[in-house]
Amino acid sequence: MKQSIVFIFFLIFTMVVLNAQGGKTFHDFKVYDIYGDPFDLSDLKGKKVLVVNTASKCGLTSQYEELQLLYEKYGGDNFTVIGFPANNFQNQEPGTNEEIMQFCKANFGVEFPMMSKISVRGEDIHPLYKWLTQKTENGKFDAEITWNFQKFMIDEQGRVVDFASPREAPLSDKIINWISSAN
C-alpha cells in the first residue's frame, strides 16, 4: 500500500513538473525549411539556437545583415540562427518562399537556415511560436510577438531561456554574451 501511495505521489509530482516546464522542448517540433523539406528541430540538440521571425519589407529588414554576421562568426557545432518568415505585420512579407530566399541571398548573402513562411501570432499561430510565446507551453514566460525580428534564445537542451525585442540588434551585448556563455 505504501509503495502504491509513493508511486502515485511520484506520478503526480512528475506531471506537475512537466506541466510547469511546458512539457515540450524546441527539439520536439518539426517544421519545413524554405524549400519545403521537413526540418526536424531535434537535429539541433546540443546547439544554442537564435530563432527570429523575419520580413523582407520591414524597417528592420537590414537586421538580416547582422544575423548573417552572427551566423558566420559563431555558427557551427554550438550555435545557429534560424529565420521564420512571417506576414503578420502590415503585409511586410508578402512573397513566396522562393521569392523570400532569393531576396535574402541577393541582398544580404543569407546562408543560415530559413524556414517556410508561417504565422507567428493570431488564430493561425504556428505551434512552435505558440510554444515560444506562451508560458503555459514553454514553462518560462509569456512573450507576445510585437513585430518582425523578435529573437528567441534556445539553449542546448531545447529550452527557451530569453528573448530580445525586434529593435534589439542581433549583435547586441545581450545576444553575444548569451552565445558566448557556457551552460
Order of alpha helices (4+ residues) and beta strands (2+ residues): alpha-beta-beta-beta-alpha-beta-alpha-alpha-alpha-beta-beta-alpha
